[in-house]
Amino acid sequence: MSRLSLLFVALTAMALVACAPVEGDDIGEPIFNGTTPDGVVVEPPVTTLPIPDVDAIRVPFDHFSIQEAVNVAQPGDLILLDPGVYTEEVTISTPDIVIRGRDRNTVFIDGLHSAATGVIVRASGVGIENLTVRNFTGDAIRVEPIDPAVPIDGFRALHVTTSNTGGDGIAAYGSRNVDIRQVWASGHGVAGVAIRDCVACNTLIEITLVEFSATGFRIEGAAGDVTILRSTARNNRLGVAIEDRGATETEGAVVTGSVITNNGFSNTPNAFDPADTGFGVGVRVAGTTGTRIEANRILGNTRAGVLLVDAPDAVVTGNLNESHPDGDVADGSSWADIVRPTIPYQNGPVPPGIDGMLDADEKLPIPAGPVAPVDFAGVVVPEA
């Protein structure tokens, strides 16, 4: 039986832009409920939260572990998690289910720096909402089809926090109609959010903040329409990477209405790129077709604002792009990589309390589906 510990904490939900990270990683001392490592059976914990209004499979009251709830869930079901530290790895193979925490800041899926991947999504239509995934040696959330020839169609991450992992915060492979919104990703050894190996991707990353990671956002081998909209990449080694991947060309990627600042921050982990390619760059575009960097605030990255490497048709326009010693828009054909110090991913700052879903106890589960087209007409350069 998976290990589960109940940890009630009092955290103040603060607006996204008003929060400051805190050094250290206090995961607490888990108290295992269910069956402890020495075989003692423990009764289900008691919560002070009211009974939810929405019909759901409740963890730990109907099932001790998230994985047990997932194993019995049917398409269309909601799995609702009470506050606690769930020390398990979860694999989702049933389509169209939603896993939702009742409180983003007190529901933790925690790898305790020993488990590999927090949540692995193998089915279409899955939603992950209103919780925190942290302290895994690999990815916090990984979306990847069982058969690469059959892409996952529909995934949603909404009001999710990921922190302190050796890999990515959220990584989607071979998936289309990926919707990532209101995510805060911090302290990742590869990228906060990564989109890879998709065709007709139709993917939107919106109002999402990535920081203190090797790369903020990575778009690689995405053959069709990935948009980063009204999001923030700050205090990473590299802010945004848009690149071809192997034989797959990235096409039609757009970064717009976003803030990309102070990247080139060496007090960050780096498990992916020992050469530190793009260190100190706001946006690095390598190869690709039809990439647009438009109406962004790109300021104070330690080397260059936008670095173009063999990307002759990339469009960089309408940005507030300044205060870069190596150029606001630089040619990367002879770029010299600079290897800088790193830190273990475990030592990164931990995100503070962050606003979550206001209706987590009553909102009906909606399977992830097609992502609506982006209306670029109203996108403007963000204010400071």
C-alpha positions in Angstrom: 0.0 0.0 0.0 1.3 3.4 -0.9 2.6 5.6 2.0 0.5 8.6 2.9 1.0 11.2 5.5 -1.5 13.8 6.7 0.1 17.2 7.2 -2.2 20.1 8.1 -0.5 23.4 7.6 -1.7 27.0 7.6 -0.4 28.9 4.6 -1.6 32.3 3.4 -2.7 32.3 -0.3 -0.9 35.2 -1.9 -1.3 36.7 -5.3 1.2 35.3 -7.9 3.0 38.6 -8.4 3.4 39.4 -4.7 5.1 36.2 -3.6 8.8 35.8 -2.7 10.5 32.5 -2.6 12.0 31.2 0.6 15.4 29.5 0.8 15.4 25.9 2.0 13.1 22.9 1.5 11.1 22.0 4.5 9.2 18.8 3.6 8.5 18.0 7.2 8.7 14.6 8.9 6.1 12.4 7.2 3.8 10.3 9.4 2.8 7.4 7.3 -0.9 6.5 7.4 -2.4 3.4 5.8 0.3 0.8 6.4 3.6 2.1 7.9 6.9 0.7 6.7 7.0 -1.6 9.7 3.6 -3.0 8.9 1.4 -1.1 11.4 -2.1 -0.3 10.0 -3.2 3.2 10.8 -6.8 4.5 10.7 -7.7 7.1 8.0 -6.9 10.7 9.2 -9.6 13.2 10.0 -10.0 16.5 8.2 -11.4 19.8 9.4 -12.6 20.7 5.9 -16.3 20.4 5.2 -17.7 17.6 3.1 -17.3 18.7 -0.6 -20.4 19.6 -2.6 -19.1 17.8 -5.7 -19.4 14.1 -6.2 -15.9 12.6 -6.1 -13.7 9.7 -5.1 -12.1 11.1 -2.0 -8.5 10.4 -0.9 -7.7 9.3 1.8 -11.3 8.6 2.9 -12.5 6.3 0.1 -9.0 5.1 -0.7 -5.8 5.7 1.2 -3.6 6.5 -1.8 -4.0 8.5 -5.0 -3.0 5.4 -7.1 -5.7 3.2 -5.5 -8.3 5.9 -6.4 -7.0 6.1 -10.0 -7.1 2.3 -10.3 -10.9 2.3 -9.7 -11.8 5.6 -11.4 -13.9 5.6 -14.6 -13.8 8.2 -17.4 -15.5 11.4 -16.2 -14.7 10.8 -12.5 -13.2 13.4 -10.2 -10.6 12.3 -7.6 -10.5 14.8 -4.8 -7.5 15.0 -2.5 -7.7 16.3 1.1 -4.7 18.1 2.5 -1.8 15.9 3.1 1.7 14.8 2.0 1.1 11.9 -0.5 4.5 10.1 -0.8 3.8 8.1 -3.9 4.3 7.9 -7.7 1.0 8.0 -9.6 0.4 6.5 -13.1 -2.8 7.5 -14.9 -4.0 5.2 -17.7 -7.7 5.9 -17.6 -8.9 8.7 -19.9 -11.0 11.7 -19.0 -10.4 11.7 -15.2 -9.6 14.8 -13.1 -7.3 14.7 -10.1 -7.8 17.8 -7.9 -6.5 19.0 -4.6 -8.8 20.7 -2.2 -6.1 23.2 -1.4 -3.2 24.0 -3.7 -0.9 24.9 -0.8 -1.6 21.9 1.5 -2.0 19.0 -0.9 1.5 17.6 -1.8 2.6 14.7 -4.0 6.1 14.4 -2.6 8.9 12.2 -3.9 11.1 12.8 -0.8 14.0 13.2 -3.1 14.0 9.4 -3.8 11.1 8.6 -6.1 11.6 9.2 -9.8 8.4 10.8 -11.3 5.4 12.3 -9.5 2.6 11.8 -11.9 2.8 10.0 -15.3 -0.1 10.6 -17.6 -0.7 7.8 -20.2 -4.2 8.7 -21.3 -6.1 11.5 -23.1 -8.4 13.9 -21.4 -6.7 14.0 -18.0 -6.7 17.0 -15.8 -4.4 17.8 -12.8 -5.7 20.7 -10.7 -5.0 22.7 -7.6 -2.1 20.8 -5.9 1.7 20.8 -5.5 4.1 18.1 -6.9 7.6 18.3 -5.5 10.9 16.7 -4.6 11.3 14.0 -7.4 14.6 12.9 -8.9 13.0 13.1 -12.4 9.9 15.0 -13.6 7.1 16.3 -11.4 4.5 15.6 -14.1 5.2 13.7 -17.3 2.6 13.3 -20.1 3.6 10.7 -22.6 1.7 8.1 -24.6 2.3 4.4 -24.3 2.5 4.1 -28.1 4.4 7.1 -29.7 2.3 6.5 -32.8 -0.9 7.3 -30.9 -0.6 10.8 -29.3 -2.3 11.9 -26.2 -5.1 14.2 -27.2 -6.0 16.6 -24.3 -4.2 17.3 -21.1 -4.8 20.1 -18.6 -2.6 21.4 -15.7 -4.5 24.2 -13.8 -3.5 25.9 -10.6 -0.6 23.5 -10.1 2.8 24.1 -8.4 5.9 22.1 -9.1 9.2 22.5 -7.3 12.6 21.0 -6.8 13.0 18.1 -9.2 16.0 16.8 -11.1 14.1 16.8 -14.4 11.2 19.0 -15.6 8.3 20.5 -13.7 5.7 19.6 -16.4 6.9 17.7 -19.5 4.5 16.8 -22.4 5.8 14.4 -25.0 3.9 13.3 -28.1 0.8 15.2 -27.0 -1.6 17.7 -28.5 -4.2 20.0 -27.0 -2.1 20.6 -23.9 -3.5 23.4 -21.7 -1.2 24.7 -19.0 -2.5 27.6 -17.0 -1.8 29.2 -13.6 1.2 27.0 -13.0 4.2 28.0 -10.8 7.3 25.9 -11.6 10.5 26.4 -9.6 13.8 24.7 -9.0 13.9 22.2 -11.9 17.1 20.6 -13.3 15.9 20.7 -16.9 12.9 23.0 -17.5 9.9 24.4 -15.6 7.6 23.5 -18.5 8.6 21.5 -21.6 6.7 20.6 -24.8 8.4 18.0 -27.0 7.9 15.7 -30.0 4.3 16.7 -31.0 2.6 17.1 -34.3 -0.3 19.5 -34.7 0.4 20.4 -31.1 -2.2 23.1 -30.5 -0.8 23.8 -27.1 -1.2 26.8 -24.8 0.9 27.8 -21.8 -0.8 30.8 -20.2 -0.3 32.9 -17.0 2.5 30.6 -15.9 5.6 31.4 -14.0 8.9 29.5 -14.2 12.0 30.4 -12.2 15.2 29.1 -10.6 15.5 26.3 -13.2 18.0 25.3 -15.9 15.5 26.6 -18.5 12.2 28.2 -17.9 10.2 27.0 -20.9 11.5 24.5 -23.5 9.7 23.9 -26.9 11.5 21.2 -28.8 10.4 19.2 -31.8 7.0 20.8 -31.7 5.6 20.6 -35.3 2.7 22.9 -35.0 1.4 25.8 -32.8 2.7 26.1 -29.3 2.0 29.4 -27.7 3.5 30.9 -24.5 1.1 33.7 -23.5 1.1 36.2 -20.6 3.7 34.2 -18.7 6.9 34.8 -16.9 10.4 33.3 -17.1 12.7 34.8 -14.5 15.9 33.9 -12.6 16.6 30.8 -14.7 19.9 30.0 -16.5 18.0 30.3 -19.8 14.6 31.9 -20.0 13.0 30.3 -23.1 14.4 27.7 -25.5 12.7 27.1 -28.9 14.5 24.5 -30.9 14.3 21.7 -33.4 14.7 18.3 -31.9 16.4 15.5 -33.9 14.6 15.2 -37.2 11.5 17.0 -36.0 11.4 20.7 -36.8 9.6 23.1 -34.5 7.0 25.1 -36.4 4.8 28.0 -35.5 5.9 28.6 -31.9 4.8 32.0 -30.4 6.0 33.8 -27.3 3.8 36.9 -26.6 2.6 39.2 -23.9 5.2 37.7 -21.5 7.9 38.8 -19.1 11.4 37.4 -19.6 13.9 38.8 -17.1 17.0 38.2 -15.1 17.9 34.9 -16.8 21.5 34.0 -16.4 21.1 33.2 -12.7 23.8 30.7 -11.7 22.3 29.8 -8.3 20.2 27.2 -10.1 20.3 23.5 -10.9 21.4 22.2 -14.3 21.0 18.5 -15.0 20.6 18.8 -18.8 23.2 21.0 -20.5 26.7 20.9 -19.2 27.8 23.5 -21.8 25.2 25.9 -20.4 24.0 26.7 -24.0 22.1 29.9 -23.8 23.1 30.8 -20.3 22.2 34.5 -19.7 19.7 34.6 -22.7 16.1 35.6 -22.5 14.9 33.6 -25.6 17.1 31.3 -27.6 15.7 30.2 -31.0 17.7 27.5 -32.8 16.5 26.4 -36.2 12.7 26.3 -36.3 10.2 27.6 -38.8 7.8 30.4 -38.3 8.8 31.3 -34.7 7.4 34.6 -33.4 8.7 36.6 -30.4 6.3 39.5 -30.1 5.0 42.0 -27.6 7.1 40.8 -24.7 9.0 42.6 -21.9 12.6 41.2 -22.3 14.8 43.0 -19.8 18.0 42.6 -17.9 19.0 39.1 -18.9 22.7 38.8 -18.2 23.9 38.4 -21.8 21.4 38.7 -24.6 17.7 39.4 -25.0 17.0 37.1 -28.0 19.6 34.8 -29.4 19.0 33.5 -33.0 20.9 30.4 -34.1 20.3 29.4 -37.7 16.7 30.8 -37.5 16.5 33.1 -40.6 12.7 33.4 -40.6 12.2 34.0 -36.9 10.2 37.2 -36.3 11.2 39.4 -33.3 9.0 42.4 -33.2 7.1 44.8 -30.9 9.0 43.8 -27.8 10.4 46.0 -25.0 13.8 44.5 -25.3 16.7 46.3 -23.6 19.6 46.2 -21.1 21.5 43.3 -22.5 25.3 43.6 -22.7 25.7 41.1 -25.6 22.8 42.6 -27.6 19.0 42.8 -27.4 18.9 40.6 -30.6 22.1 38.7 -31.1 23.5 36.3 -33.7 24.3 32.9 -32.1 26.3 31.5 -35.0 29.5 32.0 -33.0 28.1 32.2 -29.5 30.5 31.2 -26.8 28.9 29.0 -24.1 29.9 29.9 -20.6 29.9 27.1 -17.9 28.8 28.5 -14.6 28.4 27.1 -11.1 25.2 25.2 -10.3 23.4 24.0 -7.2 21.7 20.7 -6.4 18.0 20.8 -7.3 17.2 20.0 -3.7 18.6 23.3 -2.6 16.5 25.6 -4.7 13.9 28.1 -3.2 10.5 26.7 -2.5 7.4 28.6 -3.9 5.3 30.2 -1.2 1.5 30.0 -0.8 -0.1 30.7 -4.2 -3.7 31.4 -5.1 -5.6 28.3 -6.1 -9.0 27.3 -7.3 -11.8 29.1 -5.5 -14.4 26.4 -6.3 -12.4 23.2 -5.9 -15.1 21.6 -3.7 -17.9 22.3 -6.1 -16.7 22.5 -9.7 -17.7 19.6 -11.8 -14.8 17.7 -13.4 -14.3 18.6 -17.1 -12.0 16.3 -19.1 -9.3 18.0 -21.0 -10.2 18.6 -24.6 -9.4 20.9 -27.6 -7.5 24.1 -26.7 -9.3 27.2 -28.1 -7.5 29.3 -30.6 -5.5 32.3 -29.2 -6.8 35.8 -30.0 -3.5 37.6 -30.5 -5.1 40.9 -31.4 -5.4 42.1 -27.8 -2.0 41.1 -26.6 0.3 44.0 -25.5 3.7 44.3 -23.9 3.2 43.7 -20.1 3.7 46.6 -17.8 6.5 46.5 -15.2 
